[in-house]
């Protein structure tokens, strides 16, 4: 069967894009944002759980399709792994294991621990390979873009899972290392955006990823310090708000862009910011933050509807999974 598919170059699995994995993450963040809302107001709704299981089903489907691609078009997979942009998605795949570890923490601790062990082993290997490549090989500044944050953001999430599992010291280790790495990489990317050629249209939506790291930092800090929200956490949160305002100010440019699979980069950071906002409201009970959460949650839903519609439209026109 695989041999027959392999010989059919028209088969779309040949060109199945690794970026599909990144599009799954918004489901989990939407689930987490909804879960926090249900907890704050003691609601008995299971809506967040349904979203969570839907994200797990989608992850299984996308994984099966990409595994098929490995068997029938390994050369292209290898090319993706060495690609200066697409290679950043590989640590992102394993980050989904960490995400499910956090998601199932209050549903099934044993399953959560299994997801976490899978993540820590494979993520560590891929991250070391990626960073080794950055240091040893000469990198073209034109290839630098916010997607390079993907290997970092996942590691910043470690305290969300590990603190509940009792690994507080190791949580501090991962959080400290990757917060510093985020600050350094943010400076380099800002240098690339300001002093070099503009990002190509296909990568312009990835600017939204700049919102994610400070929002994740707030979520992790509130897990490390359960009894209060520290001043440093407020700095991270308000900086993420500032980044949101700065990027949205480019709406006149972003609205004119064609739809690409990279457009799903709008959803994941927006979902992270929405989650951080409801968490910040839970700790401060500041009324303005509540209205801000409603605003962000509404934008997130609209973005998801729009991107889902555009993706289905692309699928109908047979513009998905085509040779680049």
N, C-alpha and C positions, 0 to 999 in steps of 0.2 A: 504493500500500500504506500509506504513512505517513498519507495523507489519510484513509483509511478508519479507521485506528487513532485518529487525532486526533479524529474525530467521535464516537468511542465513549467517552463519559465514564466508563463502567464499567471501562475498561481500566486495570489496576493500574499500568502504566508511568506514567500521569498523576501518580501519587503516590509514585513511586520515591524513597526517602529518601536524601539525600546522606550520611547517617550510615553507610550500607553500606560506604563507602570506609574508614572508621576501623576497621571490623571485620576488615579484611584485614591490618592491621599486626601483629596478634598472630602470624600465620603466620610472618612474617619474623623476628620476635624469637625465636620458638620455634626456628626454623631456626638463628639465630645462637647461641642458648644451647646447642643440640645440637652445633653445629660446634665451639664452644670446648671442650665436653666431649670430643669426638672428638680434638681436637688435644692436649689436656692428657694424655690416656691413649693417644695414638698408635693410635687405632682406625681400621680400614679401612672402617667403615660408611659407606654413602651415604644414610643416613636423612635427614640434614640437607638434602642436595641435593634429595631428593624433596619435602620440605616446601617448599623454596624454589620449585621449579617449580610446585607446587600453588598457592602464593600468587600467582605470576605469572599462572597460568590464571584464578584467581578475579578478579584485578585487571582482566584483559582482559574477562571476562564483565560485571563490574559497570560498567566503563567504557562498554561497548557499550550497556547498558541505560540508563545516564544520558545518553549522547549521544542515544539515541532520545527520552528525555524532553525534552531540549533542543529537538528538532524538533517534538514534538507538544504540549508544554506549556511553552513558553518563559516565559510569564508567571509560572508557579510557580517556575521556576529563578531568575528575576530577583528574585522575592520572597525566596527562600532567601538570595540574595547580599546583600540588605539587612537580613536578619533579624539581630537582636542576638546570637542564639545560633548558628543554623545557618551564618552567614557564616564562623565560625571553622573550619569543615570544608573550605573551599575551599583555603586554604594547605596543609591536611592532605593533600589529594589529590596535590598536587605533591611533598609530602614523600615520598610513596611512590616517586617517581623517585630521590630521594636514597638511600632504603632499598635499592632494587634496585642502585643504583650501588655501594654498599658490599658487598652480597651477591655481586655478580658480579666483585668486585675480584680474587679469586683463581681465578676460572674463565675470564673473558674480559675483559682490561683495556680493549680497544677498546669493547666493549659497555658496560662500566662507565663509561667516559668519556662516551659518548653519553647515557646516563641522567643523568649528572652535569650535562652542559651543558643538557639539557632542564630539569632542576630549577633550576639557578642563574638562568636567564633568567625563567622563569614565576614561580618562588617570589618572586623579588625584586619583581616587579611587583605580585603579590597582597599581599605583606607591606606594601609602601609604601601601597597603597590602604587596607588594613585599619587601619594605624596612623594614617594621615591622617584616617580616619573617627573613630577614637577621640579624636583631638585636637580636631578641628573641631566635631564634633557633640556635643550633650549626651547623655550616656549615663546610663540609669537604673541605679542600684546594684542593683536587683532582677534585672537581666539579667546581672549579673556572675557567672561560675561558672568552675570549673576548666577548662572547654573552651577558655577564652581562652589556655591554655598551648599549645594545638596548634600555632599558628604559630611558637612559640618553640623548642619541643623539637627540631623538625627542624633548625633552624639550629645548635643545640648539637652536632648529630651531624657537622657538616662536617669536623672533624679526623679522624674515622674513615676518611673517603674521601680527603681532600686530602693528608694527611701521606704516605700511600702513593703518591700521584700526584706528590709533590714540592712541593706548594703550602703550605709550612709557615707563612710569614708571613700569608698570607690565612686559613689555618686559625686562627691566633691572633686575627686580626681578628674573624672571625665568632664564635668561642668567647667572647672577652672581652665583646663587645657583648651577646650573648644571655644570658650568665650574669648580668650586671648587670640586664638586663631581667627575667629570671626572679625575681631577689631582690625587685625593686620590685613586680612583679605579684603575687608571693606575699604580700607585705605587704598589698596592696589586697584580695586575695581573702580573706585571713584576717580583715581588718576587716569585710568583707561577711558572712562566715559567723558571726562572733561578735556583731556589733552590729546586725545587721539580720534580717529575716525568714528563717527556715530555707529551705534549698533545697527546691524542690518534689520530690515523690517521683520524678518522671521524671528529675531531674538528680542525685539522691543518689548513684548509682553513679559519677558523674564525680569524686567525692572521691578515688577511687583514682588519678586522674591526678596528684595531688599527690606521689605516690611517684616518678613518672617523671623529672622534671628533674634531681634530685640523682644518680639512678642513671646517667642519660645523661652527666652531668658527669664522673663517675668513668671511664666508658668513653672519653670524649674525652681526658681528662688522661693516661690510660695510653697513648694513641696519640701524644700530644705529647711524653711522656717515656717512651720505650720501655724504658729500662734500669732503672727503679725506679718504685715507687708513692710519690708524694709525700704528705706529711702532709695537705696540703689535699685530696687525693683521698680519704683516709681519712675526713676530716670529711664530705665529700659522701656517702660510702657509709653511714656510721653514721647520718647524718641521714635517709637514705631508709629505713633500718631502723626508726628512731624513728617516721617518718610511717606506715609499715606497721602498727606496733603501735597507734598512735593511731587509725587508721581501722578496723582490725580490732576494736578495742574497741567499735565501734558495730555489731557483728555482730547484736546483738539487734534493732536498727532495720533494718539492711540486709536481714536474712533475711525480714522481713515485707513487703518491697516487692513489688509486681507486676513481672512481666517486661516490660521495654521494650527497644527496640533500643539505648538508651543503656546497657543492662546490659553490653554488650560492652566498656564502659570498664573493667570488672574485669580483662579479659584482657591488654590492651596494657601497662599499668604493671607488672602481675605478671610478664609476660615480660621486661620491661626489667630489673626487680629481679633476676630469676633469672640473666640474662646478666651483670649487674654482679657478682653473687655468685661465679659460676664464674671470672670474670676476676680478682676479688680473691683467690680461692683460688689461682689460677695464679701470682700475684705473691708471695703470702705463705706458701703451703703450711700455713696454720693449719687444723688438723684440724676444729675447731668449725665453720669456714666451709664445709667439705665437707658436713657433716651439715645445715647450714643450706641449702645448695644443693639437696640431696635433698628437703628439706622444701618449699622454694619450687617446685621442679620438679613435685613431686607435686600441690601445690595448683594450679599452672598447668594441668596435664593435667585435673584434676577440674573446674576452672572451664570449660575448653574443651568438655569432654564435656557439662557441664550446659547451657551457653549454646547449643551446637549442637542439643541435644535440644529446648530451649525454642523456638529459632528454627524448627526443623522443625515443631514442634507448632503454632506460630503460622501457619506457611505452610499446614498442613493445615486449620486452622480459618478460613483466608482472612482473617487479621487483619494480615498484612503488606501494606505498600503500600496503605494505606487513607487516606482524607482525615482530617486531624487536626482 
